[in-house]
Amino acid sequence: MQSPARKQPRVIIVGAGFGGLEAAKKLACEDVSLTVIDRTNYHLFQPLLYQVATAALSPADIAAPVRAILSKCKNVEVILAEVQSVDVEGKKVRTQDQIFEYDYLILATGARHSYFAHNEWEKLAPGLKSLEDAVELRRRILLAFEFAEKTTDEAARKAAMNFVIIGGGPTGVEMAGAIAEISRYTLAKDFRHIDPSQAKVILIEGALRLLAAYPEDLSESARKQLTELGVQVRTNARVTDISEAGVQADGEFIPCRVKIWAAGNNASFVGTTLDAPADRVGRVIVNDDLTIPGHPEVQVIGDLANFSHQTGEPLPGVSPVAMQQGRHAARNILRMIRGDKPRPFHYFDKGSMATIGRNKAVADLKFFHLSGFPAWLAWLFVHIIFLVGFRNRLLVLIQWAWAYLTFDKGARLITRNFQSEHRPPA
Amino acid sequence: MQSPARKQPRVIIVGAGFGGLEAAKKLACEDVSLTVIDRTNYHLFQPLLYQVATAALSPADIAAPVRAILSKCKNVEVILAEVQSVDVEGKKVRTQDQIFEYDYLILATGARHSYFAHNEWEKLAPGLKSLEDAVELRRRILLAFEFAEKTTDEAARKAAMNFVIIGGGPTGVEMAGAIAEISRYTLAKDFRHIDPSQAKVILIEGALRLLAAYPEDLSESARKQLTELGVQVRTNARVTDISEAGVQADGEFIPCRVKIWAAGNNASFVGTTLDAPADRVGRVIVNDDLTIPGHPEVQVIGDLANFSHQTGEPLPGVSPVAMQQGRHAARNILRMIRGDKPRPFHYFDKGSMATIGRNKAVADLKFFHLSGFPAWLAWLFVHIIFLVGFRNRLLVLIQWAWAYLTFDKGARLITRNFQSEHRPPA
């Protein structure tokens, strides 16, 4: 299954997220035999996943086929498979049914939600990492309103109109804002027995403030903007139990049908097969050149890596870190092939931003902080620019413009699984 | 659960397809209390479903939320539920958990695939009626190419590159053309170990010609245009068995991974609960005013109805029939409320068209027949015009224009069910 190689060094990249894809683009058309392995056939623009979950965009708007992105260069092979383990001594990567040998490896398998010691919460409160997650959350959110419209049980109706989001990082803030918006604007006139604008969106954060990675003034601004939208923000609150019926937070039980998990991440399990030191959430602790101890041919990047050489703290799990690391890892491989030494990685932090709703956002641009409308404009601009593919940009732009002008969100579909479709009950 | 009625006549419409939705639009804002019940929350533009199955469009592009379409008129209530049965004597409609009373009923629950006596074929060869079907078929088609790229088993690779479509009506013809096109154009450069343009698309039809409902010259033209695209057309061929491994057609076994069912329809089971005469595929045999014998307050329309008063033959199961019947049924209800007699239905046949691929189509416009590019233009025009919602029209138009200019199809996502996502194998 190896590419036809005239002794080209074999490079494998596992994961076609922001880090893996950037590395692949840098190595495509270079004099290497490149294999990109991902368990999906698309690159996902994760920062907009919450817009799929809240019916503003379609899955295909924020996903682009990896094959198509990399098809121009004949030295690239794309494999749809899930990597099970890496054999660093034997320089092999193992999938369910195949083994691939490498000379250089870039591991970029990212992270998944962590429910701490409560994996049973996963089905009750899905997180938001994949397109499947997003479509499932969209289904649950829209179904809650449908249920509230139909039921005659007052308590059940109230619970259906409560939306609890656990975790006040960017994903939690964005989901809370987006749900508040569709209930207040998009769905406002669609029902007869309920008033969707009475929906209660409750955002629970364990720390003392939202957006803990942002400067304090922006955390405060985010809280204010969310409150304006009608979101109840509860900081310094700990979730102790989740059940079908609701969420227990500190002393209080909040009855709710829809619970959304945005609280914690665990690094992908593939990292554990490297036999390299890892931190408490499973991230691989990398050297300053992104390699792992004793294996200069293995680099780990993105959400899977714990890189603490710059500030003493691990770099955050955001796309700019992953992209810069991806490009750096690719360059280091080209250096090593030429016989040069790999260079240490340096993250250039251009800031970060989170959107809260229409005309509402926060942006930490390092030299200055933005809130409200200017932050929201900056957010729009950056997210359109970085979307992969002209077609996707155009489609997303049109749907945003449409939603902005009409308060309408177009992707309000409640879809089921293929298996659960089929024949009606006899 | 009744709407607040000041003795307004209660009208129930079951099904928000082409027929039900047209009826609902006519009755919305009239002096009736209208309840629309559908088991999905969207109206689906079924004629473009094959474009979702072949990765040209996203589900949300061809679906519009029923609530939003009907939200302007306060006399309309929309219920997301699956109707189990109708009690024509008691004038009641029963869903899983509720009972609704009516004064007038329009039943428009449509049809589903029929596998004749072979329900076990359904999982092996899915049909194309719902968004779930379309996403599942897209998954299977794209996965077949991925599998062919990876496997080292020559026979398995060959089977993965064979696509068998059973049934040469419009859906079968459109699917065959679309799969041939993506393999020859869209995917052509994306793989390293296979040549997607070598994919074999085989269209099997039991009758002597394709598109049996069309004039003979157009059937012949469709066959020619499909053959130009590389599709193998086999007419007068009967499928006798379907298994994981392939399809048995007459004497020959065709090994294939992907099988698609486009052969037969059965009317929705709800019709059987009416206690009215039905034909052999379960369609309710209606009077010339669309009512059922003995119940002038019950009208049956669209794919669920067998209306044979015009030509002696049942009208075909196409959207113009359903839409005209929907409007007629609504008008008849308003007539009856005024104390007038319902009028007989007359179908005004403007013709029909099927697309085969880029610049390829057939159109039977009654006074003249079109083939190739002019037919294809006519098809584009009509399908854009009839799409519900300006937003959908714009998005579909842009994606078609993009696909036409670049040969690219944007929605090439292999998605899984939420349940099968989750944790990787330990």
Contacts between the chains, C-beta under 8 A, distances in Angstrom:
chain1	res1	chain2	res2	distance
A	1	B	150	7.5
A	1	B	152	6.9
A	3	B	192	6.7
A	40	B	414	6.7
A	41	B	142	6.6
A	41	B	146	6.6
A	41	B	412	7.0
A	41	B	413	7.0
A	41	B	414	4.6
A	42	B	412	7.4
A	42	B	413	5.5
A	42	B	414	7.7
A	58	B	58	3.9
A	58	B	59	6.8
A	58	B	60	4.5
A	58	B	61	7.2
A	58	B	411	7.9
A	59	B	58	6.9
A	59	B	413	5.9
A	59	B	415	6.7
A	60	B	58	4.5
A	60	B	410	5.7
A	60	B	411	3.8
A	60	B	412	7.9
A	60	B	413	5.7
A	61	B	58	7.2
A	63	B	413	5.6
A	65	B	190	7.5
A	65	B	412	4.5
A	65	B	413	7.7
A	67	B	187	7.9
A	67	B	190	3.9
A	67	B	191	7.3
A	68	B	190	6.1
A	68	B	408	7.1
A	68	B	412	7.2
A	71	B	189	4.8
A	71	B	190	4.8
A	72	B	189	7.8
A	74	B	192	7.7
A	77	B	192	4.9
A	78	B	190	7.7
A	79	B	149	7.9
A	79	B	150	6.6
A	80	B	143	7.9
A	80	B	146	4.4
A	80	B	150	7.4
A	80	B	414	7.3
A	81	B	150	7.2
A	82	B	424	6.3
A	84	B	424	7.8
A	84	B	425	7.1
A	96	B	425	7.9
A	97	B	150	7.9
A	98	B	150	7.0
A	112	B	423	7.8
A	119	B	423	8.0
A	122	B	422	7.0
A	126	B	418	7.4
A	130	B	421	5.9
A	131	B	413	7.0
A	131	B	415	5.6
A	132	B	415	6.1
A	132	B	416	5.8
A	132	B	417	6.9
A	132	B	418	4.8
A	132	B	421	4.4
A	133	B	418	7.0
A	133	B	421	7.0
A	135	B	415	7.5
A	135	B	418	7.1
A	136	B	418	4.0
A	142	B	41	6.5
A	143	B	80	7.9
A	146	B	41	6.6
A	146	B	80	4.4
A	149	B	79	7.8
A	149	B	80	8.0
A	150	B	1	7.4
A	150	B	79	6.6
A	150	B	80	7.4
A	150	B	81	7.2
A	150	B	97	7.9
A	150	B	98	7.1
A	152	B	1	7.0
A	187	B	67	7.9
A	189	B	71	4.8
A	189	B	72	7.8
A	190	B	65	7.5
A	190	B	67	3.9
A	190	B	68	6.1
A	190	B	71	4.8
A	190	B	78	7.7
A	191	B	67	7.2
A	192	B	3	6.7
A	192	B	74	7.7
A	192	B	77	4.9
A	269	B	424	5.9
A	389	B	410	7.9
A	391	B	399	7.7
A	391	B	402	5.2
A	391	B	406	8.0
A	391	B	408	7.2
A	391	B	410	5.4
A	392	B	410	7.3
A	394	B	398	6.4
A	394	B	402	7.9
A	395	B	395	6.5
A	395	B	398	6.6
A	395	B	399	7.2
A	395	B	410	7.7
A	398	B	394	6.4
A	398	B	395	6.6
A	398	B	398	7.0
A	399	B	391	7.6
A	399	B	395	7.2
A	402	B	391	5.1
A	402	B	394	7.9
A	406	B	391	8.0
A	408	B	68	7.1
A	408	B	391	7.1
A	410	B	60	5.7
A	410	B	389	7.9
A	410	B	391	5.4
A	410	B	392	7.3
A	410	B	395	7.7
A	411	B	58	7.9
A	411	B	60	3.8
A	412	B	41	7.0
A	412	B	42	7.4
A	412	B	60	7.9
A	412	B	65	4.4
A	412	B	68	7.1
A	413	B	41	7.0
A	413	B	42	5.5
A	413	B	59	5.9
A	413	B	60	5.7
A	413	B	63	5.6
A	413	B	65	7.7
A	413	B	131	7.0
A	414	B	40	6.7
A	414	B	41	4.7
A	414	B	42	7.6
A	414	B	80	7.4
A	415	B	59	6.7
A	415	B	131	5.6
A	415	B	132	6.1
A	415	B	135	7.5
A	416	B	132	5.8
A	417	B	132	6.9
A	417	B	417	4.4
A	417	B	418	7.4
A	417	B	419	7.1
A	418	B	126	7.4
A	418	B	132	4.9
A	418	B	133	7.1
A	418	B	135	7.1
A	418	B	136	4.0
A	418	B	417	7.3
A	419	B	417	7.1
A	421	B	130	5.9
A	421	B	132	4.4
A	421	B	133	7.0
A	422	B	122	7.0
A	423	B	112	7.8
A	423	B	119	7.9
A	424	B	82	6.4
A	424	B	84	7.8
A	424	B	268	8.0
A	424	B	269	5.8
A	425	B	84	7.1
